[in-house]
């Protein structure tokens, strides 16, 4: 794709990029459901990140927004 890459750094641990955990999954595998740093909002991050990805691809591939 043309243009300079737009790089963003997220101050969160590796597992924060997984979808938010259900209560059952958090109880079964807390390691992948506990975010670092404490207080990182995984659900909010994914809402914003997913919307930005959809917008980006809509603009780059379809010539407009979603």
Protein Blocks (a to p, Z undefined) as FASTA:
>chain_A
ZZjdddddddddfklmpccddfklmmmmmmlmmccdehiafklmmmmmmmmmmmmmmmmm
nopaZZ
